[in-house]
């Protein structure tokens, strides 16, 4: 009989990439992880790891075991959700990852709602961009992730994750100073820009939008911190594309221009591991987020 604990270690290695990363995440020594995986190899009767330079990678047989382990863990997620649903009240710990504007605009009100409705539920929040938060969800570092999808640019959806839509957030063109009526993207071709780093979903979408308007944006400032974007716009140093959540319910502090309808709305989602989306704590937090977003609309 294969040992589930050791199978989970093998799964952790697939998601985290190195024995050292698995050891750090689980508070073991790398040698202990290696020993446990050697025992699993003997139980399975086939090699599970092969050396690649100074690292190891999973064999084809190990990948088969990981796929079955994922299925078992999904059933366990559903069992935990069903068990929690059978109890009176919501308690325990919920670990949430949220990107910056959601953390600023939606999370505090959701926490207040849950504190009043479910005082025995402990919610732990980590600010994390979706690009790194979703792998963390699969690695079981988080129970729920708030993520986003930009217009015309659907993000890849990893297997093993279930999504629920929260609502929409309009993105506007933020101007670094007063501008004539009718100013749009095309008129800012010579203006410096602040954008998120290359490779992020936001940057890919913003670059595509500028190119469609006929120019390559002069990106002088890069940051994942949208409050820095706002400050640079306020001081007249750059133009930016800012989501509505950055205002946290207040009127915009700089001149803004609406984008064309097909380009101006990002969709917000929550993501949970498959089988865990029905957990009462996950549902309660998701409902609180959705209520807060709907109130802002």
N, C-alpha and C positions, 0 to 999 in steps of 0.2 A: 504494500500500500504506500503510495506517495504521500509525503508529509506536506500538509498545506502551508505550514510556516515556511518550510524551505522553498516551496513553490512561489510563495510571495517574495522571498528574497531574489529568486530568479527573475520574477517580474520587475522588481525594483531595479535590478541591474539593467534590464532592457530600457526602462524609462529614464534612469539617471546616468547611464553610460559607463561608469567606472565603479570598481569595488570601493574606492575611497569615498565616493559620493554616497553610495548606499550606506556605508558605515557611519558617515557623518549624519545622514538623515535619521538613522535608526539608533544612534548612540551605541554602536558596536565598534569593535576594532576591525580593520580590514582583514586581519588573519582569521578572526572568528567567522566573518562572512565567507571567506574562501573555504574554510573547513566545512561549513554547513552546505555549501554548494558541492563540495567533493562527496559528502554523504549522499546528497540528492543524485549525483551521477551514479553512485553505486546502486541506489534504489531503482533508478530508471534503467540501468544496464547499458547506457549509451553515453558517449561524450556529449557534454552540454556546453562546454566552453572551449575556444581555441585561441591561442596567442596571436596577437597582431601587434608586432613591435613590443612595446612595454605595457600594452593593454590586452584585454581579452574581448572577444565578441561571442555572441550566441551562435551555436550551430543550428542547422535546420531542425533538428530534433528538439532543441531547446525552444525554438520559436513555436513549435507545435504545443509544447507543454505550457508556454506562456498564454497562448490563445485559449486553451482549456481553463487555465487559472483565471483569466479575465471573465470567462463565463461563470465560473464558480463564485467569484467575488461579486458579480452582478446579482446573482441569486441571493447572496448574503446581504447585499445592500437592500434588496427588496424585503428580505426577512426582517432586517433592522427597522425599515420603514413601517412595515406592518405591525411589528411589536410596539413601536413608539405610538402608532395610531390607536392601539388598543388601550393605551393608558389614559388616565385623566390628567389633562394639563400637558404643557410642553416644557421639557427640561433638558439639561445636558449642555453640550458645547457645540456651537456652529461656527466654523471657520470660513470667513468670506474674504475674497480678493476683489478689489474694485479699482478701476482706473480713476485718475485724479478728479475729473469733473463729477463723476458719479459719487465719489467719496465725499466731495464738498457739498454737492447740491441735494443728494438723495439719501445718503446713508444716515446722517444725523437724525432726520425726522423718522426714518424707519426704526432706528435704535430707540427713539423715544416711544414710538408706538409699541414696540415689543417689550420694553421695560415695564410699561403699564399693563399690557395684556398678558405677558408671560414672564413674570419676575424671576422664575427659576431657570430661564434660558440665558446662558452666557454666550454672547456673540463677540467673536474676535475678528477684527478687521485688519487687513494688510493692504496697503496701497500698492498695486501691481498692474502693469499694463497687460492687456490680454495676451500678447505674444508670449509672455513668460508665465502668465497665470494659468492658462489652459493646460500646458504640460504639468504644472504643479497640481492641478485638479486631478489629472490622470495618475500622478504619483502619490495622490492622497495627502498632499500638503494642505489642501482646501476642500471644503464641502460644497461651496457655491462660488461661482465667478460671475461678476458683471462684465459683460463684453459688448462689443459694438460691431456694426457693419455699415460701411460707407456706400452711398448710392452708386450703382453700377459696378460695384467691386465686392461681390460676395466673398467672404473669407472662407478658407477651407474649414470643414467641420470634422474634427478627428472622430474616428470610430470610438464608441464607448462613452460618448458624451451626448446628453439630451438637452435641448435648448427650449426655452420658453420666452416668447417676446414680451417685453415690458411696454414698449411704446416708441415714440419718435422724438427726435431732438433736432430742431432746425439749426443749420449752420449758416452764418452770415459772413459777408465780407466786411472786415473791420478796417477802417481807413485811418491813416496816421495824421489826419487833420481835415479841416473842412474841404469839401470838394464840390464842383458844380453838379447840379441836378443831372441825373443820367449817367453818372460815373459808374463804371463796372470794371470787370476784370481786365478788359482790353486796354483801358486807360491807365492801368497800373503796370504796364510792361517794363517801364524803366524804374519802378519803385523797388527799394529793398524789401525783402520778405523775411518773416520768421516762420519756420515750420518745424514739425517734429522730425526726428532723425530719419535718414534714409533707411528704407526697408520696412518702416512701420506702415500700417494700413492707411493712416491719416496722410502720411507723406505721399504714398503712391496715388491716392485719390486726388490730393491737392495738385500734384505735378500734372496728372492727366487733365485736370480742369484747366490749368493755365495753358497747357499745350493746345487744348481744344480752342482756346481763345486766341491762339496764334503767337505765343511767346514762351520762352523758357524762363522760369522765375529766377531772379537773382536772390538766392537764399543766403543771406549773410549771417543769419542766426539760427541755430538748431537747439531745440530743447524739448523734452517731454513735459515740461512744466508750463501749462497753459496760462498760469498767472504771470509768468515771465513774458509770454507772448503778449498778454494784455498790457503789461507795464511798458513794453517796447512800443506798442501802438500808441498808448497814452502819451508817451514822451516824443512821439513823432519820428521814431527811428525805423519803423517797418510797418508794412501791411500784414494782415493775418486773416486766416479763415477760422472763426471762433464759433464753437457750438453754444447753443442757448444756455446749457447748464452752467457755463462759466460765469454767468451773471447771478446765479443763485437766487433767482426770483426778483432781482432788482433791475431797474431800467439800464440799458447799455450806457456805459460811461464814455464811449467814443462814437463817432459817426459810423453807422453800419448800413450796408446795402444788402437787400435780399438777392439771393442767387436765383437763377432759373429754377422753376418748380422741380424739374427732373433731377436737379443736382444738389438740392439744399437740405435734404433730410437724411440723417443717419438713423439707423434702427438700433435700439438697445435691447439686449437679451440677458437672461440669466442662463448659466450653464451648470449642470450637475452631472455627476457620473451616472451612467445608465443604471437604472434601478434605484437611485437615490433621490430622484426628483420628486417622489411622492412622500418623502419624509416630512412629518408635520412641521419640523423646525425650518426646513427648506421652504415649504409652502408658505409658512407664516412670514418669513422674511421677504420672499418674492412678492407676496400680496401687499406688504407694507411699502415696498419700493414702487410697485405699480400704482398704488394709491397716491403716493407722493408725486409721481410723474404726471398722473392724470390731473392732480390739483394744479400743477404749474401750467398745464395747457388751458 
